[in-house]
Amino acid sequence: MRFMVLVKATADSEAGVMPTEQLLADMGRFNEELAKAGVMLAGEGLHPSSKGARVRFSGSARQVIDGPFAETKELVAGFWIWQCASMEEAISWVKRCPNPMPGESDIEIRRIFEAEDFGDAFTPELREQEERLREQLENKPAH
């Protein structure tokens, strides 16, 4: 099972407060553990929402909303993609994580949909399309 592990933003992360050298070192060690265990597939930190944008959809209309966004408790400051056997395993890894922010912080764990989760709606043609896309992404040259 794949999981998206979301590091929730705080007032500090939204203000652009950078992690300390110690936190960067601690997170580096944690990420190495994840990689050696075959758990971590990807992971990155994100710039504050003040440097971002949202696109709101209403039917065929699109509205661009520039950051910052008001509710920091609903924002994401970073993420990982993990491969774990279960939600319990993902929780166990998160509990070992260094606190990603000064003070209190939250990390959310969400399971990523797999093809079999969609049942019959995910037709053989759609499965082939998905496989072609995955192959293109795997073979894409780095920028």
C-alpha positions in Angstrom: 0.0 0.0 0.0 1.1 3.5 -0.8 0.5 6.4 1.6 0.9 10.2 1.3 2.3 11.5 4.6 1.5 15.2 4.9 3.4 17.5 7.2 0.9 20.2 8.2 2.0 23.9 8.0 2.3 26.0 11.0 2.5 29.8 11.5 6.3 29.5 11.4 6.4 27.5 8.2 3.9 29.9 6.6 6.1 32.8 7.7 9.1 31.2 5.9 11.0 30.3 9.0 13.6 27.8 7.8 14.4 24.6 9.7 17.5 24.6 11.9 20.7 22.8 11.0 19.9 20.3 13.7 16.4 19.6 12.3 17.8 19.2 8.8 20.3 16.7 10.1 17.7 14.8 12.1 15.3 14.7 9.1 18.1 13.6 6.8 18.9 10.6 9.1 15.2 9.7 9.3 14.8 9.9 5.5 17.9 7.6 5.2 16.2 5.1 7.5 13.0 5.2 5.4 15.0 4.8 2.2 17.1 1.9 3.6 13.9 0.2 4.7 12.4 0.6 1.3 9.6 2.7 2.6 10.3 6.1 1.1 9.3 6.6 -2.5 9.5 10.4 -2.6 9.5 13.4 -0.2 9.9 17.1 -0.3 9.3 20.3 1.7 7.1 23.0 0.3 7.5 26.8 0.2 4.9 28.8 2.1 1.5 29.3 0.6 2.4 33.0 0.0 4.5 31.8 -2.9 1.6 29.6 -4.2 -1.7 29.8 -6.0 -5.0 28.0 -6.1 -7.2 27.5 -9.0 -10.9 27.3 -8.1 -13.2 25.4 -10.5 -16.9 26.2 -10.9 -18.2 24.3 -13.9 -16.1 25.5 -16.9 -15.0 28.7 -15.1 -11.5 28.9 -13.5 -10.4 31.5 -10.9 -6.8 31.9 -9.8 -6.3 32.8 -6.2 -2.8 33.9 -5.1 -1.5 32.9 -1.7 -1.1 33.3 1.2 -4.1 31.2 2.3 -5.7 31.9 5.7 -6.1 28.6 7.5 -2.6 27.3 8.2 -4.0 24.2 9.9 -5.3 23.1 6.5 -2.1 23.8 4.6 0.7 21.4 3.8 4.4 22.2 4.5 5.9 19.0 3.1 5.1 15.4 2.1 6.4 11.9 1.7 5.1 9.1 -0.5 5.7 5.8 1.4 5.2 2.1 0.6 4.0 0.3 3.7 2.3 -3.0 4.4 -0.5 -1.3 6.4 -1.7 1.9 8.0 -0.3 0.6 11.3 3.2 0.4 9.8 2.9 4.0 8.4 1.8 5.2 11.8 4.8 3.5 13.4 7.2 5.3 11.1 5.5 8.7 11.7 5.9 8.2 15.4 9.6 7.8 14.9 9.9 11.0 12.9 11.6 14.0 14.4 9.1 16.8 15.2 9.1 18.7 11.9 8.3 22.1 13.4 9.2 24.0 16.5 6.5 23.5 19.1 3.4 21.5 18.2 2.9 20.0 14.7 0.7 17.5 12.9 1.5 14.9 10.4 -1.5 13.4 8.4 -1.4 9.9 6.8 -3.6 9.2 3.8 -3.7 6.0 1.7 -3.2 6.5 -2.0 -5.8 4.9 -4.3 -4.6 1.8 -6.2 -6.2 0.6 -9.5 -8.1 -2.2 -7.8 -9.8 0.3 -5.5 -11.9 1.5 -8.4 -13.5 -1.8 -9.3 -15.2 -2.2 -12.7 -15.2 1.5 -13.4 -11.4 1.2 -14.1 -11.8 -0.6 -17.4 -9.1 -2.5 -19.2 -8.7 0.5 -21.5 -8.2 2.9 -18.6 -5.7 0.4 -17.0 -3.7 0.4 -20.2 -3.8 4.2 -20.3 -2.6 4.3 -16.7 0.3 1.9 -17.4 1.4 4.0 -20.4 1.4 7.1 -18.2 3.4 5.4 -15.5 6.0 4.2 -18.1 6.3 7.7 -19.5 6.9 9.1 -16.0 9.5 6.5 -15.1 11.4 7.1 -18.3 11.2 10.9 -18.2 14.7 12.5 -18.3 15.5 14.7 -15.3 15.5 18.5 -15.9 
